[in-house]
Amino acid sequence: MAHDAFDLEELVACYRRGVFPMADAREDERVFLIDPQRRGVIPLDGFHLSSRLARTVRSGRFQVSADTDFAGVVEACAASRPGRPETWINHPIQTLYERLHQSGRAHSVECRLDGQLVGGLYGVSLGGAFFGESMFSTARDASKVALVHLVARLIVGGYRLLDTQFMTEHLAQFGAVEIPRAAYRRKLAEALVVEADFHRFIESGQGALQAISQAS
């Protein structure tokens, strides 16, 4: 589907039926719909947290916030980096997600060091489902700390599904698993009818660790 055929409600409808958009390259204006046969998910009651990462979260090294710089997080996720010269976040996709955020259906988690944005993630929120889109880090552990805070936020907010789209080695360390398309669709249908609240969680490292340990 070409990007000019896409509006906000069509984008939301895609997520509701289990497909999501991607582009081939930053400067390629075309948008494709992806419907993987196997889907990556992180079970919210099975999140793996290493003791080292728990110490980093508890230390408060990063200032963690949510929805304070959505555009900045997306821009950083779209930037080319060593070992990753190209990105799937093209300009039409970036614009759509910023509009989705303005409508309250996309959120970001930010990590700052001395006031500078050094890591974060963003994704789409519908009912009790959160679709993780992308994350970035320019300081060690920053995106991991953002993920810990996201998971805590989803647990406290009553979410049922954290969709990571694809399974990666990086996500496997947190307990991500791959499930067949049919199983994913069932989980998605169950999650979409739930009323969840992204903003119920009050930011703190200790609170994030408590929420995760109580859920597991």
N, C-alpha and C positions, 0 to 999 in steps of 0.2 A: 504494500500500500504506500503510495507516495505521500510525502509529508503534508502536501497542501490539502489532502483529503482528511486530515486529522484535526479534530478539535478536542477540547477538554473532555467533553462527555464521552466521546468515542474512545479516548485514552482510558478513562475510568472503566468503560464497558469491556475493554480488552483485559484489564486486570481481573475484572469480575469473572471472566470466562477462562482465565488461566494463561493468557498470552501476554507478552510484553514487547515493547519496541527496542530496537537497536539500530545503529548505523554502522557502515563499514569503516568510516574514517571521519575525523573531525571536520574536514572541509567538504565531505560528501553530503549533499543535502537530502539524499534519499533515506527513508526510514523503513525498516523491515519488521515484521511481526515474528516473534520467536515462540515456538511451542515445543519445548524439549520433551523427549520421550521419558527422560528421567530428570527429576527435579531435586535440587539441594534444599534441605530445610534444617534449621537448628531447633530441636525440641526444647521448648522453654523450661521443661522440668529436667532436662538432661544436659544443661550447659556445663562444659568442662572449663574449669578455671584453675590454672597452675598456681602453686603457692607463690611463685615469683611475681606473677602478674597481680595476684591479690595484694601483695605487699606494695606494688606500685600504685594500685588503685587507692589503697588505704593511706599511702603517704601524702596524697593530695598534691603531688608534683604538678599535675595538670589542673588548670581551672576548666571544669566541664560545664557546659550549658546546652540548652536545646533551643532551636529555632531563633537564635540571635544573629546568625549570618548564613542563611540558607544559600543565597546566591554565591557567597564566598566559598562555601563547601563544594557546591556543584562545579564552580570554576576550577577549583583546585583538583577535583577528581578528573576533570576533563584535560588538565594540563599534561603534556608529554613529560616523561621522566626517564632517567637512565634505565635501559632494559625494557622500557615500554614507550616507544616513540609515538605510537598511535593509540587513539582512544575511540570508543564507540559512541561517546557523547558528542553528537554534532550540534550545530546551532539551533535547528528546529526543536530537537529534544530538550536542549537546555531551556529554551523559551517556554516550552510546554510545562516542564516541571516547576519552573518559577511561578507560572500561573496556577498550577495545581497547589503549590505551597500557599499562595495568596488565598486560595479557596479553602484552606484548612485541611487538605487531603494529602499533603506531603510534608515531611518533617526532616530536620537535621539535628545531629548531635555534634557539638564542637569541642575540641580540646585546644586550650591555649597555654603557652608558656610565656610568662612575663607579658601577657597581653597580646601576644602574636598567635594567630591561628596556625597550629602545627599539625593538626590531624582532625579527622571527622568522618562522618558518613551521612548519607541521606537515603530516604526511601518513601514509599507510598503507603498510606494508611487508609484502609477501608474496613469498616466494621471491626472485627477482632483479628484482622489479618494485617501484617506489616510485610511489605515487599522491599527487602534491602536492595538498593540499586548499585551503590558504589561507595568506596571508602578511600581515604588517602592518608598519608603520614609523611611528615618531613622531619619528625623527631622519633626516636626509638619508642615503641609501645603506644604512641599516641592514638593510632586507629584501633588498637586492641582495647585500650581504656574506653574509647568511645563505644566500642561494641559491648563491653561489660555494662556500661551505663544504659545503652539501648535495651539490652536484655532485661535489666532491672526495671526499667521504665515499662516495658511490655508486660512483665509479670505483674507489677503493681497496678497497671492500667487494665488488667483483665483480658489481654490478648490471648489468642489460641494458636496463632500460626506466625512463625518467622520464616519467610521464604527467602532463600539466598540465591535462587534461580539456578546457578550452577554449583557443582561440588568442586572444591579445590582442596589441595593439600593444606593450605593456610587455614581454611575453615574447618577442616577435619579435626584439627587440634582442639577446637571448641565444642566438639560433639556433633558437628553437622553430619547428616546422613543423606543418602540418595534414595528417593522413593519413586516408584513408577508413576506415570502420568495419571492413571485412574485413581490411585491412592491419594495423590496430591489433590485431584479435583474434589474428592470426598472431603478432605481436610479443609479445603478452601470453602466449600459450600457450608460446612459447619461453622467456620470462623466468620463468614460474611454476615451471618444473622446475629452475631454478638455485638453488643454496644460496648466498645472499649474506650478508654480515656488516656490519650498520650500524655496529658499534663497532670495526672494525679500524683506522679512521683515527684518528690522534692529532692533536688540534687544534693548528694553527699556521697563520698567514697564509702563510708561505713554503711550508709543506707543501701547502696547498690549491692554490697557484699551480703548484707542481711537478706535482702529480697531474693537473691539467687540461692543462698543456702536454704532458705525456707521452702523454696519451690522444688529443690532437687531431693 
